[in-house]
Amino acid sequence: MNHSARDWAEAIAIRLSDEWGGKSEFSEDADLLKDVLKKVLTAFPDECMRLVGTGIIEESYFDQLD
């Protein structure tokens, strides 16, 4: 895991906002959700990193992108 907590926060925020059930009907709210999640996860990096390697986001998430 060579990526920072900030990188993970952004990836998690994108993933969760993309998969939110209301995204198709409320796309602006999905953008708001992404922004809020990113800020919260960045503010609490230890909590953010607890999500890595779970069903929320795989440890290999960035492998496909690097």
Stockholm file with secondary structure:
# STOCKHOLM 1.0

chainA/1-66         MNHSARDWAEAIAIRLSDEWGGKSEFSEDADLLKDVLKKVLTAFPDECMRLVGTGIIEESYFDQLD
#=GR chainA/1-66 SS CCSCHHHHHHHHHHHHHHHCTTTTTCHHHHHHHHHHHHHHHHHCHHHHHHHBTSSSBCTTGGGGTC
#=GC SS_cons        CCSCHHHHHHHHHHHHHHHCTTTTTCHHHHHHHHHHHHHHHHHCHHHHHHHBTSSSBCTTGGGGTC
//
